[in-house]
């Protein structure tokens, strides 16, 4: 009995050590090495009250940026500001309400930014939803479609003039490697009949990636650069609808060892936002602070143009 217990402990310890070693290898070289400061620069981060957005806000505040936390829940955003201030007194932290599920909220937010802010140097499209229950927004859009894509599309387009006048400036899309499993079928993306758990997230992330690539083409020579990032598997509340509670309880120790922390997951976002060597380098895809090849799904030039025109209609820009 004692011997069996001993060997079980040994096996568990060896497995844990192997997983931790694998994790370290996965994260090797994935930290943003740039020491660039952001003095005098204004950064907008959507969904900055938690997860990757909050970790990014902390880092950019340390770099002395003016950071606008654009969040649906203002109370949670104010709480995030208090947490960030525990670690740094640098930079400015400003909370502004933004609900990407509401086109009215997006327009109100952008009107305020255009009126009140003298410049916008970096826009980080970070906020998103994943595998949430089926629902439609006040604009009649499925939630994933509204938050992950259409809200981002409208927000970015309404802030383009401000970004152009602040050049050189940057737009960073926080995407997902799962976009490669998506399929953009325009007539079905807002359909209740076509809704399947897991599918809307990949589909809307692919739509977002296609938008980013088309945006790069349209902004060529404007002084505004576009970067698309996949952060890897990160411990945030984004995936709270993915796994049943009992299953999460069983596998959470393994997940916690493998998944990146929000700080680790934010590194490529920060890299694309601040790295001097990326100035003027637009239209690429990044993971672990390195450029990666575009997926086949993201390389359909015809789909890029179709998604742009379709999104203009949904966002009321036509």
N, C-alpha and C positions, 0 to 999 in steps of 0.2 A: 504493500500500500504506500509506504513512505517512498520507496524507489520510484514507483509510477508517478507519484506527485512531483518528485524531484525532476524527472525527465520531462514532464509536462511543462514545468516552469522553464526548463532549459530550452525546450522547443519554442515556447511562446516568446522567450527573450530573444532567441536567434531570429525568429520571424519578425519581431518588432525592430530589431537592429537592421535587418535586411530592408525592411520597408523604409526606415528612416534614411538609410544609405541611398536607396533609390530616389527618395524625395530630394535629398541634397544634390544628387546628380541631375535630377530634372530641373532644379532651380539654379544650377551652376551657370554663372554669367548672365543671369536674368535680372540683375539689379541695375537700375539707372545709375550710371557713374558720373553723369554731368553735375557739376557744381554751379551751373548757371543760376544767377539771381534773376528775379522778375520784378525788380524795382520799377515802378511807374507803369506796370502792365496790369490790365484788367482781364480776369478769367471768369467765364461763366461755366459752372458745372451743374448739370441737371442730376437730380437724385443724389445730392451731396450730403444727405442727412445720415447715410449709413453705407456700409460696405466699401466698395472701390471708390465711390464718389467722395466719401468722407475722408478716406485715407489720402486721396489725391488733394483734397482741400487742405489737409494738414501740411502736406509736403510743400504745396505752393505758397501757403501762408509763411512757412519757414523761409521761403525764398523771397519773401517780402512783396508778394503780389497782392492786388486787390481782388479778393475772391468773392464772387457772387454765388451763394448757395441757392440754386433754383429748385425749389421743392414743393411737392403737393401739400405736405403737412408742415405748416410754419412752426408749430410747437416742437415737433421733432427736429426741425432744422435749428431752432434756437438751442435745443439741448445739445445738438452736435457742435454748435459754436462754443458752448461752455466746455465740452470735452476737449475740443481742439485747443482752447485757451489754457488748459492744464499743461500742455506740452510746449506751447510757444506763444509769445506775445508779439511776434512779428506779423507784418502784413495787416490788411484790413479784411474783415469778414462781414459780409452783407447778406441778409436773408431776403429773398423775394419769392412770392408765391408763384408757382407754375405747375399746372396740372396738364400733363401731355395728353390726357384722355379727353380734354375739352379744347376744341379749336378756339372758343371764345377766350379761355384762359391764356392760351398761347398768344393770341393777338394782343390781349391786355398787357401781358408780360413784355412783349416786344415793343409795344408803344411806350411803355415806361422806360425800357432800356434806351431806346432811341432818343427819348426826351431827356433823361437824367444822366446818362453816361456819355462822357466825352469820347471814349474809345472802347473797343472790345478787341483784345489782342488774341485771345484763345477762346474758342467755344468747344466745350467737351460734352458731346452727346452721350451721356452715360446711363441715364435712367431707363429702366425697362421692366417688363413683367415676363414671367415664365410659367407656362402650364397652369395658369389660374383657371377657375371654373368659367364656363362659357357665359358671357354677358355682352351686352352692347352698350355703347356710350350714349350720351345725349345727342350726339351727331349721327347715331345709327351705325357706328362702326364696331366691329368685334374688338375686344379690349387689346389683344396683342397687336392687331393691325393699327389701332389708334395710337397706342403708347410707343411701341417699338419702331413704328415707321411714319405714319401720317403726321403725328405730332412733331417728330424730329424734322420731317420734310418742311412743314410750315415754319417752324421755329428758325431753322437754318436759312431758309429763303428770306424771311422777314428781317434777318440780321445781316444779310450779305452786304448791304450798303455801308453799315457801320464797320464791318470787318474790312471792307475794301479801303475805307478812309483811314483805317488804323494800320495799314500794311507796313511791313510784312506781318501777316497774321496767320493763324492756324485754326483748322477745324479738325477735331479728333472724334472719330466714331468708335465707341466701345462696342464691338461686335461679338461674335462667338464663332468658334471653329465649327459649330453645329450648322452654320449657314450652308455648308457644302451638302447637307442632306435635305435642304429645302427645295421647294419647287414653287415658282411664281406662276400660278394660273389665275389670272386677274379676275375672271368671272366667278371664281369659287372662293377667293380669299376671305370674303365677308359672309360666307354662307354657313348657317347653322348646321345644315345637313353634312357639310364637309368637315365639321369640327372634330378633331381627334386630339387627344392629349399628346403633347410632344410635337405634333405637326405644326401648329400655328407659330410656335416659337422659331423653329428652323425656317419656316417660310418667310416670316416677317424679318428675321435677321438677314436672310438672303436679299429681300427687297431693300433693306437698309444698305447692304453692301453694294448692290447695283446702283442705288442712288448716289452713294459716295463716289463710285467710279465715274458716273456720268457728271457729277458735280465737278470733279477734278478736270474733266475735259472742258467744261463750260467756263471754268475759272482760269484757264491757262493764260498767263501773262498779266493776271490781275493783282498779283502780290499776295493772294490768299492760297495757302497750301492745305491739302486734304490728306489725312492719315487715317487708316483703318486698323484697329487693334483687336486681337483676341487675347484675353487675359489668362486663359487656362481655366482649370477647375478651381474655384475660389469658394471659401466658406462665407457665404452671405445668405441673407434671407430670400434671395431671388428664387432659390429652388425649394421653397417651403411647401409647394404643392406637389412636388415630384414623387416623394416617397411616403407611403403610409406610416403613421406614427410608430407602430410596433416594429416595422422593418427598419426605420431610421434608428431606433433604439439599439437594434441588434448590430447594425453595420456602422454606426456613428464613430466608434473608436478607429476603425480602418479609414473611414472618410477623413477624420480629423488628422490622421497621420499623412495621408496622401495629398489632400487639398491644400491650396495656398491660402495664407491668411489674406485679409483685405490689403494689408500693406504690401505683401508680396505680389498680389494680383494687380496692384495699381502701378507697378514699376514701368511697364511698357507704355501705359497712358501718360505717365509723367515724362518718360523719355521723349515721346512724340510731341509733348507740349513745350519742352524746354531745351532740348539738345541743340546747340549751335550748329552742329554738323548736318542737321536735317533742314536747316534754313534753305528754302527754295526747292527742296526735294519733295515733290508732291505725287500723290496718286498711288502710294504703295501700301502693302499689307505687312503688319508687324506682330511678332510674338516673342516673348522673352527678350525684349530689347534688341531684336534683330529683324531685318527684313526677311519675309518668307514669300514663297511663290503664291500667286493667286490660284484659287481652286478653279476647276473647270466650270462649276456652277456660276462663279462670279465673272466669267470671261465671255459671256454672251453679250456682244455689243448691241444686238437688236433688242434684247430684253432690257438693257439699260435705258434705252430711249423710250420703250413702251412704258416702263415703270415710272419714268419721269412724267410723261403726259397723263397717265392714269392718276398719279399722285397729285398733280396740279388740280385735276377735277375734284378729287376727294377733299383736298385742302381748301378748295374755293379760291384758287389763284388764277382761274381761267374765266 
